[in-house]
Amino acid sequence: MHTYYENTEIEFRIDKRDVVHKGPHVIDAVELVLVTEGAYAAGVGTSLFAASEGDLVVVFPDLIRHAQVFGGKTTGIYLTASPDIVPAFQKRMATQAPENPVIDKNNVHADIGYAMRALLQEGKSASAPLVQGYLEVILTRAFDALTFTDKDAFISNDIIDRVVSYIAKNFQEPVSLTKMAADLYVSPYTVSRIFSSTFHTNFNGYLNHARVEYAARLLALDDVNVTEAWTEAGFESQRTFNRVFRETYHMAPSEFKKQARASENV
Protein backbone atom coordinates (compact mmCIF):
# COMPACT_ATOMS: atom_id res chain seq x y z
CA MET A 1 0.00 0.00 0.00
CA HIS A 2 1.35 3.37 -1.00
CA THR A 3 0.84 7.09 -0.77
CA TYR A 4 -2.35 9.05 -1.32
CA TYR A 5 -3.46 12.53 -0.40
CA GLU A 6 -6.99 12.68 0.91
CA ASN A 7 -8.93 15.90 0.80
CA THR A 8 -11.54 14.45 3.11
CA GLU A 9 -15.15 14.77 2.03
CA ILE A 10 -16.19 13.19 5.33
CA GLU A 11 -15.81 15.68 8.18
CA PHE A 12 -15.95 12.93 10.78
CA ARG A 13 -15.54 9.18 10.71
CA ILE A 14 -15.02 6.53 13.37
CA ASP A 15 -14.76 2.76 13.03
CA LYS A 16 -13.03 -0.23 14.55
CA ARG A 17 -10.78 -2.20 12.21
CA ASP A 18 -7.53 -4.09 11.81
CA VAL A 19 -4.34 -2.06 11.80
CA VAL A 20 -2.46 -2.98 8.62
CA HIS A 21 0.81 -2.04 7.00
CA LYS A 22 0.30 1.28 5.25
CA GLY A 23 2.81 3.27 3.26
CA PRO A 24 3.34 7.03 3.52
CA HIS A 25 0.18 9.04 3.02
CA VAL A 26 -1.18 12.47 3.84
CA ILE A 27 -4.69 13.51 4.92
CA ASP A 28 -6.11 16.89 5.85
CA ALA A 29 -7.64 15.63 9.10
CA VAL A 30 -6.57 14.75 12.61
CA GLU A 31 -6.40 10.99 13.10
CA LEU A 32 -6.57 9.17 16.43
CA VAL A 33 -6.10 5.43 16.89
CA LEU A 34 -6.94 3.79 20.20
CA VAL A 35 -5.16 0.43 20.03
CA THR A 36 -7.49 -2.28 21.32
CA GLU A 37 -5.36 -5.35 20.55
CA GLY A 38 -1.79 -6.08 19.50
CA ALA A 39 0.93 -3.60 18.60
CA TYR A 40 2.31 -1.68 15.64
CA ALA A 41 4.77 1.05 14.68
CA ALA A 42 3.13 4.40 13.97
CA GLY A 43 5.15 6.55 11.61
CA VAL A 44 5.14 10.34 11.32
CA GLY A 45 7.54 11.88 8.84
CA THR A 46 10.62 9.66 8.85
CA SER A 47 10.24 8.52 12.48
CA LEU A 48 8.59 5.40 13.92
CA PHE A 49 6.90 5.20 17.32
CA ALA A 50 5.85 1.99 19.10
CA ALA A 51 2.16 1.69 19.97
CA SER A 52 0.58 -1.24 21.79
CA GLU A 53 -2.72 -2.24 23.36
CA GLY A 54 -4.28 0.61 25.33
CA ASP A 55 -2.09 3.31 23.77
CA LEU A 56 -3.52 6.27 21.84
CA VAL A 57 -1.89 7.52 18.62
CA VAL A 58 -2.56 11.16 17.65
CA VAL A 59 -1.46 12.40 14.21
CA PHE A 60 -2.15 15.98 13.14
CA PRO A 61 -3.43 17.03 9.68
CA ASP A 62 -1.14 17.33 6.64
CA LEU A 63 1.72 15.28 8.08
CA ILE A 64 3.16 12.30 6.22
CA ARG A 65 2.11 9.20 8.18
CA HIS A 66 2.55 5.46 7.80
CA ALA A 67 2.10 2.24 9.77
CA GLN A 68 4.03 -1.00 10.08
CA VAL A 69 2.69 -4.20 11.60
CA PHE A 70 5.30 -6.84 12.31
CA GLY A 71 3.13 -9.83 13.12
CA GLY A 72 0.01 -10.91 14.92
CA LYS A 73 -3.42 -9.35 14.88
CA THR A 74 -3.65 -5.65 15.72
CA THR A 75 -6.92 -3.72 15.92
CA GLY A 76 -7.87 -0.20 16.86
CA ILE A 77 -10.65 2.34 17.01
CA TYR A 78 -9.91 4.88 14.27
CA LEU A 79 -11.27 8.40 14.59
CA THR A 80 -10.73 10.86 11.73
CA ALA A 81 -12.03 14.42 11.95
CA SER A 82 -11.69 17.72 10.15
CA PRO A 83 -10.12 20.47 12.28
CA ASP A 84 -13.09 22.62 11.28
CA ILE A 85 -15.25 20.68 13.74
CA VAL A 86 -13.16 21.87 16.70
CA PRO A 87 -12.14 25.51 16.03
CA ALA A 88 -10.50 25.88 19.44
CA PHE A 89 -7.83 23.37 18.41
CA GLN A 90 -7.26 24.48 14.80
CA LYS A 91 -4.34 26.84 15.36
CA ARG A 92 -2.28 24.32 17.32
CA MET A 93 -2.94 21.56 14.78
CA ALA A 94 -1.94 23.90 11.94
CA THR A 95 1.35 25.08 13.47
CA GLN A 96 2.47 22.37 15.89
CA ALA A 97 2.68 18.59 16.22
CA PRO A 98 3.28 16.11 19.04
CA GLU A 99 6.96 15.29 19.56
CA ASN A 100 5.82 11.71 20.14
CA PRO A 101 2.33 10.93 18.79
CA VAL A 102 1.85 7.92 21.07
CA ILE A 103 0.26 8.41 24.49
CA ASP A 104 1.09 5.51 26.77
CA LYS A 105 -1.93 3.57 28.06
CA ASN A 106 -1.14 4.66 31.61
CA ASN A 107 -1.57 8.28 30.53
CA VAL A 108 -4.67 7.83 28.37
CA HIS A 109 -7.43 9.51 30.38
CA ALA A 110 -10.55 7.40 30.93
CA ASP A 111 -12.63 10.13 29.27
CA ILE A 112 -10.88 9.41 25.96
CA GLY A 113 -11.82 5.73 25.86
CA TYR A 114 -15.36 6.48 26.99
CA ALA A 115 -15.89 9.22 24.38
CA MET A 116 -14.41 7.22 21.49
CA ARG A 117 -16.49 4.15 22.30
CA ALA A 118 -19.61 6.29 22.69
CA LEU A 119 -19.04 7.83 19.26
CA LEU A 120 -18.35 4.39 17.81
CA GLN A 121 -21.67 3.16 19.14
CA GLU A 122 -23.53 6.22 17.84
CA GLY A 123 -22.02 5.80 14.38
CA LYS A 124 -23.63 7.82 11.59
CA SER A 125 -26.58 8.71 13.81
CA ALA A 126 -24.39 10.97 15.99
CA SER A 127 -25.54 14.58 15.81
CA ALA A 128 -23.07 17.37 14.99
CA PRO A 129 -23.22 18.89 18.51
CA LEU A 130 -22.60 15.45 20.04
CA VAL A 131 -19.61 14.81 17.76
CA GLN A 132 -18.15 18.22 18.52
CA GLY A 133 -18.64 17.80 22.27
CA TYR A 134 -17.00 14.41 22.44
CA LEU A 135 -14.15 15.54 20.16
CA GLU A 136 -13.43 18.49 22.41
CA VAL A 137 -13.25 16.17 25.41
CA ILE A 138 -10.98 13.72 23.56
CA LEU A 139 -8.60 16.38 22.25
CA THR A 140 -8.49 18.28 25.55
CA ARG A 141 -7.48 15.15 27.45
CA ALA A 142 -5.08 14.04 24.72
CA PHE A 143 -3.37 17.43 24.44
CA ASP A 144 -2.81 17.44 28.20
CA ALA A 145 -0.74 14.26 27.79
CA LEU A 146 1.30 15.39 24.77
CA THR A 147 4.41 17.53 24.33
CA PHE A 148 4.41 19.72 21.23
CA THR A 149 7.00 21.02 18.79
CA ASP A 150 6.88 23.15 15.64
CA LYS A 151 5.22 21.27 12.80
CA ASP A 152 8.13 22.12 10.52
CA ALA A 153 10.21 19.59 12.46
CA PHE A 154 8.23 16.84 10.72
CA ILE A 155 8.29 18.41 7.26
CA SER A 156 11.62 17.61 5.64
CA ASN A 157 13.10 19.01 2.45
CA ASP A 158 14.60 15.61 1.79
CA ILE A 159 13.97 14.38 -1.73
CA ILE A 160 12.13 11.28 -0.47
CA ASP A 161 9.59 13.39 1.39
CA ARG A 162 9.29 15.67 -1.63
CA VAL A 163 8.50 12.69 -3.84
CA VAL A 164 5.92 11.38 -1.35
CA SER A 165 4.24 14.77 -1.05
CA TYR A 166 4.23 15.34 -4.80
CA ILE A 167 2.44 12.11 -5.63
CA ALA A 168 0.15 12.47 -2.63
CA LYS A 169 -1.08 15.78 -3.99
CA ASN A 170 -1.08 14.98 -7.71
CA PHE A 171 -2.02 11.32 -8.14
CA GLN A 172 -5.50 12.15 -9.46
CA GLU A 173 -3.96 14.02 -12.41
CA PRO A 174 -1.97 12.66 -15.37
CA VAL A 175 1.49 12.20 -13.84
CA SER A 176 4.70 10.82 -15.32
CA LEU A 177 8.09 10.17 -13.80
CA THR A 178 9.65 12.66 -16.21
CA LYS A 179 7.20 15.43 -15.33
CA MET A 180 7.56 14.84 -11.62
CA ALA A 181 11.36 14.90 -11.86
CA ALA A 182 11.21 18.18 -13.77
CA ASP A 183 8.79 19.72 -11.25
CA LEU A 184 11.08 18.66 -8.37
CA TYR A 185 14.26 19.83 -10.18
CA VAL A 186 15.95 16.42 -9.99
CA SER A 187 16.91 13.87 -12.60
CA PRO A 188 14.52 11.07 -13.63
CA TYR A 189 17.29 8.61 -12.75
CA THR A 190 17.38 9.91 -9.16
CA VAL A 191 13.60 9.60 -8.82
CA SER A 192 13.63 6.11 -10.32
CA ARG A 193 16.26 5.00 -7.80
CA ILE A 194 14.14 6.32 -4.92
CA PHE A 195 11.22 4.15 -5.95
CA SER A 196 13.32 0.99 -6.36
CA SER A 197 15.55 1.39 -3.29
CA THR A 198 13.18 3.06 -0.79
CA PHE A 199 9.70 1.94 -1.82
CA HIS A 200 10.69 -1.34 -3.50
CA THR A 201 8.50 -0.72 -6.51
CA ASN A 202 8.60 1.31 -9.70
CA PHE A 203 6.96 4.65 -10.40
CA ASN A 204 3.82 3.18 -11.99
CA GLY A 205 3.33 0.68 -9.18
CA TYR A 206 3.62 3.40 -6.55
CA LEU A 207 1.24 5.70 -8.42
CA ASN A 208 -1.35 2.97 -9.01
CA HIS A 209 -1.41 1.99 -5.35
CA ALA A 210 -1.89 5.63 -4.36
CA ARG A 211 -4.86 5.75 -6.70
CA VAL A 212 -6.38 2.43 -5.66
CA GLU A 213 -6.33 3.30 -1.95
CA TYR A 214 -8.17 6.52 -2.71
CA ALA A 215 -10.65 4.66 -4.90
CA ALA A 216 -11.33 2.19 -2.07
CA ARG A 217 -12.18 5.07 0.24
CA LEU A 218 -14.59 6.41 -2.35
CA LEU A 219 -16.21 3.00 -2.77
CA ALA A 220 -16.98 2.98 0.95
CA LEU A 221 -19.30 5.94 0.35
CA ASP A 222 -22.93 5.05 -0.40
CA ASP A 223 -23.33 7.43 -3.34
CA VAL A 224 -20.15 6.55 -5.31
CA ASN A 225 -20.21 3.73 -7.87
CA VAL A 226 -17.27 1.79 -9.29
CA THR A 227 -16.92 3.88 -12.44
CA GLU A 228 -16.93 7.13 -10.49
CA ALA A 229 -14.34 5.74 -8.09
CA TRP A 230 -11.74 4.72 -10.68
CA THR A 231 -12.12 7.85 -12.79
CA GLU A 232 -11.98 10.16 -9.76
CA ALA A 233 -8.88 8.36 -8.51
CA GLY A 234 -7.03 9.08 -11.75
CA PHE A 235 -6.97 5.67 -13.46
CA GLU A 236 -6.91 5.84 -17.25
CA SER A 237 -8.79 2.54 -17.73
CA GLN A 238 -11.09 0.29 -15.77
CA ARG A 239 -8.98 -2.70 -16.78
CA THR A 240 -5.92 -1.31 -14.99
CA PHE A 241 -8.06 -0.32 -12.02
CA ASN A 242 -9.58 -3.80 -11.69
CA ARG A 243 -6.15 -5.46 -11.89
CA VAL A 244 -4.55 -3.19 -9.29
CA PHE A 245 -7.59 -3.43 -7.02
CA ARG A 246 -7.51 -7.24 -7.02
CA GLU A 247 -3.76 -7.24 -6.35
CA THR A 248 -4.25 -4.92 -3.38
CA TYR A 249 -7.53 -6.04 -1.80
CA HIS A 250 -7.83 -9.61 -3.19
CA MET A 251 -11.37 -9.04 -4.42
CA ALA A 252 -13.24 -7.22 -7.17
CA PRO A 253 -14.19 -3.55 -6.59
CA SER A 254 -17.88 -4.48 -6.72
CA GLU A 255 -17.39 -7.08 -3.97
CA PHE A 256 -15.47 -4.57 -1.88
CA LYS A 257 -18.32 -2.10 -2.17
CA LYS A 258 -20.86 -4.79 -1.27
CA GLN A 259 -18.90 -5.63 1.89
CA ALA A 260 -18.55 -1.94 2.79
CA ARG A 261 -22.31 -1.48 2.55
CA ALA A 262 -22.93 -4.58 4.64
CA SER A 263 -20.60 -3.36 7.40
CA GLU A 264 -22.33 0.02 7.46
CA ASN A 265 -25.67 -1.70 8.08
CA VAL A 266 -24.41 -3.79 11.00
Disulfide bonds with the S-S distance in Angstrom:
none
